Amino acid sequence: MQQKVAFLGLGVMGYPMAGHLSSQGFEVTVYNRTAARAEDWIKEFSGQMATTPAGAASGADIVFACVGQDEDVRAVTVGEQGAFAALDKGAIFVDHTTASAALARELASESQQHGFHFIDAPVSGGQQGAENGRLTVMCGGEESAFSRVAPVIESYAQTVKLLGPSGSGQLCKMVNQVCIAGLVQGLAEGLHFAQAAGLDANEVIEVISKGAAQSWQMENRYKTMLANEFEHGFAVDWMRKDLDIVLQEARRNGSQLPVTALVDQFYADVQAAGGGRWDTSSLLTRLKTKSKAD
């Protein structure tokens, strides 16, 4: 039988993710807080739209969500007309939002009490990964529920992995953001240093990208960084939201993240300069500004 799925949240990530599900032959119902976005989606893909999360979730085997923050997740799950009130026993709710591990555990417990399942499944790969169906998905939850949803998630993912019980996917995403923060700052400093030293930064990257310094950020962001183009990609505002979750969790588990805390403040400088919607690689602009000020 054709599986019925719902997708809540049609932002830059959710819109193409839901589109891949439709293209793979799933019966898709979408919901978006701004209805016009859902109307655009059903014009482009095969499916239908609902006016509430509960309406989208009714009768669905699997419900996916990709919204903004913890409070947005609560709104579409346990809020007024939230999806949890409409889910059938045995159904699965998959949350692709980057949110807190505490919320994932809370919603997993709520789901268990009502006879359905919850998988926290934040993603990495950005808008480009979502559009190309090449996301990496980090999951937390029960093995039995994961085994059912993994083949469906593969509609828009190149890697799907269960890391452990509820909250593990969110914790893994935090590790991802910690590593990215350090990488981007390092890349920004390297490019800044190369230019200050009078080197051709493009030639420098051509050489060092073939060695131990190579990274996804280097391969995919150095050209736009050197061109001062930042109107794309993962926004600084979103990264600060994610790093706030990371630093709160670090305070709870006692881990020391001095570089992450420092880079978070560097992003605050970018926000203050009006770059909240710039790509995270805009850390380079801060270094150039500081140099001019000196």
N, C-alpha and C positions, 0 to 999 in steps of 0.2 A: 504494500500500500504506500502511496505517496505520503511522505511525512508533512504535517502541517507545522510551520514555524512562524514565529513572530519576531519582529526586530523593532526595538524601542530606541529611538535616537538616530536621526539621519544627518549627523554632522559630516565633516570632511572624511571621517573614518567610517561611520555607520552607513552612509549612503552607498558607497561602493561595496561594502561588505554584504549588505542586504541584496545588492544587485547580483553579486556572485551566487548567492543562495538561489535567487530566482532563475539565474541562467543555468544552474545545475538541476533544475526541475522540481525544486521544493515549492510547496504551496505557501506563499509568503504573505503575511499581513504586517503592515508597517504602521508605526505611530511616531509622530514627532510633535513636540510642544507647539511649534509653529506649523500649522496645518498646510500652508502653502508649499513647504518643503516636501511633505508627504505626497501632495498632489503632483508635484514635479516628478517624484520618483515613480508613481504609478503610470505616468505618461511614458516613461522611459523603459520600465520593466514590467513583466507580467506579475500581477499581484493585486492586492487590495489594501485599503487603508482603514484605520479605526480612529475614532476621535478621543479615545482614552486608552491608557495602558491595559486596563482590565478588558476592554473590548478587543484589543489585539491579542491578548493572552487566552481568551476564551476558546477552548477546544484545541489549543496548540499542544503539540508533543514537546517542543522545545521553544523557549522564549529567550532571545538574546537581547542584551542591552548594551549601549555604548553611549553614555551621557557624560556629564562634566565632573562633578564632585560628589562627595559622600551624600550631601543633602539631596542632590539630584537623583542618586540611586535610591535613596529612601522614598523620594516622591513617586518614582515609577514602580516601586515594589510594595511598600506598606502604606503609602500615602493614600489620600482620598482617591478612589477609583484606580488604585494601584493594581498591578498584575497579580500579586499574591492572592488576592481575594477571588480571582477567577481561575487559577490554575487547578487542573485536575490532579488527582492522586497519581503518582508515578511520573508526572511531567518533570521537566528539568529546566531550571532557570540558569542561564549563563551570563555572567556579568563581565563584559569586556572593558568596563571603565577602570582607569587607574584610580584606585581608592585605597582606603586604609584596610589593613589586615583585620583590625578589630571589627569593622563593619562587615567584612566577609564572614567572620565567625558568627556574628550576631544574626545575619540573614540565613546562614546555614542552619543554625539552631531553630530559627523561626520556620524554615522550610520543613525540617525534620518533623516538627510538631504537627504539621498539616499534611504530611504524607507525600511531599514532593521533594525534589533534590535541588541543591544549589552548587554551582561551580564558579569560583572566582577565576577569571581568565583574562587578565590584562594582556595587552599586545605591544609589540615593538615592530617598527618598520615604517611608521609614519604614513602620511597620505599616499605617497608613492607605492608603498608596500600594500596598502589596502586596495588601491586601484588595480595593481598588477596581480593581486591574489598571492602575495609573497610575504605575508606577515609571520612573525614568530609569536606563538601564544603560550603563555605560562599559566598553568592551571593548579588549582587547589581544590580538593574535594574527595568524594568517594570513588574508588576504582570502578565500581559497577556503573555509576552515572557517567564517568569520564569515558569509558569504553563505548558508550552509546553516542556521545556527542562528538568525539574526536573525528570520526569520518565526515561528519557534517561540517565541522569547523575547517576541515581540509579544503573546503570549497574556496576559501580565501587565505589559506595559510600554507607556508612551506614547512613549518615546524610546529608541532603541537605536543606538549609534554606535561605530564602530571608530576608535580614536585613533592606532593605530600597532602596532608589534610587541609581543611578549609583555612584560608589565609595564606597558604604557601605560595600560591600564584602571585599574590600581591607583594609578598616579601621578596620573591625573585625579581619582580619588576623594580622594586626599590634598589636591589643590587645593580640592575641594569642602568638605572638613572644615576647612581653613584659613579659607576664606571664612565658613563657618557660625560658627566660634568667634568671630570678630571681630564678626559681625552680632548674635549673641545677647548678647555682652557689651555692645555698643553699645545694644541695645534695653533691656537690664536697667538700664543707667545712665540712659538717657533716661526710663524710667518712674519710676525712683527720684528723679531730679531733679524731674520734674513733680510728684510727690507732696510732696516736700520744699518746693517752691515754692508749694504751696497750690493747684495747678491740678487740674481734673478730668481725670485721666489718660485716661479713656475719650474725652472730647471732644478732647483733644490728639491721640490716635491717629486719631480720625475725620478730623481735618484733615490731619495730616502724612502719613497713608497715601495721600493722593491726590497727593502730590508726590514729590520725589526720594528721600525717606527710605523709601519703600515697599519691603517685602521679604516673602518667604513667611513668615519668622519673625514679622514684625509682624502680618500678616494672620491667622495661625493660632495664635499663642501669647500675644498680649498679654492677652486676656481671662482665660485660665487663670493667667497670671502675676499679674495684679491680684487674682485670687481666691485666690492662694496654693494653687493646685491643681497638683501636680507628679507625681501618681501615674499617669503615662501617657507615651507617646512614647518617644523614644530616650534610653536611660539614661546617666547620667553615667559609670558604669563603662565602658560601651562607648565613649563619646566619648574617655575617657582612653586606652583601648587604641588607638583610631585615632590620637590625637594623638601617642602614643609612636612609632607607626610613621612618622608625618609627621616628627617631630623627628629620628629616626634617619636618615631619608632626607635631610633637610636637612643633617645633618652630613656625609653622604657627598657630596652635590653642591655643598656650599658656599653654599647659599642662606641668607639671613638672615631669621629669622621671630621677631622679638622679641615681637610682640603675641601670636602663637600660643603661645609659650613661657609668657608671663605668664598667659594665659587657662587654660592647662593647670594652672598652679599654683592658680588660682582654683577650678578644678574639684576639685583635691585638697582645698581647704578645705571644699567641699561634701561630699565623701566623708567627711572627718573629722567632719563634723557629722551623719553618718548618712544622707546623701542619695545614696548610690551608685546606688540604683535609681530616683531621681527623674529626671524629664525634664531635658534639658540646659538648658531655660529657667530652671531653679532657681538659676542664677547670681544672680538677684534676691535670693534669701534671704540670700546672703552679704553683700550691700550693706546690707540691713536690720539684720543682726546687727552689722555693723561700726558702723553709726550708733548703735545702742543702747549699744554698748560705749563709744563716744566720749562 
